[in-house]
């Protein structure tokens, strides 16, 4: 995941953000990217060599994909826009991202520390919560009673609903039939 920042300021005009998004989306759609219908800030491109995903947040772009497509995408964007490559993403929308040779770790430890500090809990001493340690091998015989209880509750729920419907029917139709017209 790489971050790219637009060099020019967007904050001079009220509609500048919209104008930037329209220009960027036209440029990416022309290159063959598909705009995500659920989240319009995401652009996806699949090719024979891999894939590239671009996430747009105001004037920041985050790129995710295969190395070949990332190189091609950054070169393509730099041909049209003045951009600065910020390298691998470290923080994004409150998420802390750490890159390792065998994968990526996403966590919120910095955010948690800020919340603790805001509520004056940063000086508190943490305590461990003891937990009973047992084997993860679970025998199916332990769940027989739970299955019986579940089936009993389900059947009673159906019967209860049926009784309610009968009672509603009785109240509705017997009240109508007992009226004197």
PyMOL commands that set and color helices and strands:
alter all, ss='L'
color gray80, all
select helices_A, chain A and resi 16-31+67-80+109-118+140-177
alter helices_A, ss='H'
color red, helices_A
select strands_A, chain A and resi 2-6+34-35+42-46+51-57+60-65+83-88+91-92+95-100+103-107
alter strands_A, ss='S'
color yellow, strands_A
deselect
rebuild
show_as cartoon
